[in-house]
């Protein structure tokens, strides 16, 4: 009887861990799920649909990203630009937060946006905030499986 109870407890515990996801396990950082190259676009800005590549990487103990925006094929609606972002994870909401902090290549009169999004498989999507308010701009990027992570 004791062995059966021990077995049932272990199976229940393991099922609970699997359904809760890996984010709650010690030593597993949900930000590790985001490292790599993500490609897609954002829509809703005055310039229309714009190409977006997010490159997420770990630098020492911090997670960073490069936000690269550009024209999609056949379009000439933006001037290309890039900036660095700090990346964090909000355990209460389950959302990833990207905060801009330094331009790499800044077109004149452009401002940066911050990201708040959720990861679902190989799709990372959410909203863009500008000057701390919801801008009405949404983004969607897909993990580039061919890029080196």
N, C-alpha and C positions, 0 to 999 in steps of 0.2 A: 504493500500500500504506500509506503514511504517513497519508494522509487517511482511509482506512478505519479504521485503529487509533485515530486521533483521534476519529472519529465514534463508534466502539464505546465508547471511554472516556467520552465525554460522555453517551451514552445510559445507560450503566451507572451513572454518577455521579448523573444526574437520577432514575433509577428508585430508587436507594438513598436519595436524599433524600425521595422521595415515600413510600416504605415506612417510613422512620424517623419520619415525621411532622414537623410544623413546629416542634415544641418544641426541636429541636436546631439550628435555623437561627439564625445571628447576628441580633440585633435583634428576634426574635420571642419574646415572653414568654408562656409558657403561661397565666399569670394573666389575660391579655387575653381568653382564651376564656371566662372565667368572669364577666366583668362583665355586669351586667344584673339583671333581676328573675326569681327562681325561686320557683315555688309548688308546694306539695305537703303532706306531712305527715311526722310521725315517730310510731313505734309502739313500745311496749314499756315505757314509763314506767307508773307506777301509775295515771296518769290515762287510759290508753288512747290511741287514735289522736287526735292533736292537729294542728291546722292549723299550717303553717309557711310563711312567706315569707322568703326570703333575698334581700337587695338588696346586690349586690356592686359596689363602685365603687373608682376610683383617686383617692387624695388625695395630691397632689404625687407622690412616687415610691413611695408605699406603697399596698397594696391593703387595703381594709377591707370590712366587711359589717355589715349590721343583721340580726340574728336576731329575727324577730317571730313569737311563738306565740300561738294563739287557738283558740277553739272552732270546730269544723267545724259546718256547718248541722245543726240539730236536736240538738245536743249542748250540755251545760253542765258539762263535766268539768274545765275549767281557768279560771284567771283570766288575762286577757291580759297579756302582757309583751313587752319589747324590750330588747336589749342590743347593744353594739358588739363587733365581733370584728376581729382582725388576720388577714389571709389570706396564706398562703405556699404554695409548691409544693416537694415533695420530689422532686428529679430521680431519685434512686436507686429510689424506690418507685413513682413516677408518681402519687402521691396529693396531693390538696390538703388543707391543714391550716387550720382555722379556730380561733383561740384567743380566747376571751372576755376582755374587759378592763374594760368599764364598762356599768352599767345605764342605760337610758333611762327605762324604766318597770318597776319591780320589784314584783311581788306579794309580800306578806309571806310569809316562810318558804320562798321559792323559791330555788333555786340554779341557776346556769347550767351549760351543757355545752359542750364543745368538739367539733368535727367533724373527721372524717377521711374523705375520700371520693374517688371516681373519676368522671371525666366521660366519658360515652358518648353522643355526639351532643348532643341537647338534654336529656339526663337526667343529673342529678348525684345520686349516692347513696352511702351509706356508713354509718358508725357514729358514735355519740355517746359521748364519754368524760366522766365526772363525777369530779372530784377525782383526775385522772390514772389512772383505771381504766375498763376497758370496762364499760359500764353495761347492755348487752343491749338498748339502744335503737337502732333503725335508722331512717334517714331516706331519703326519696326526694323530689326536687323536679324540676320540669320548667321549662325556660325559658319565660317568658311573652313570646311574640313580639309582643304588643300593647303591652308596656311600653316606655317610652322608655329607651334605653340610652345 
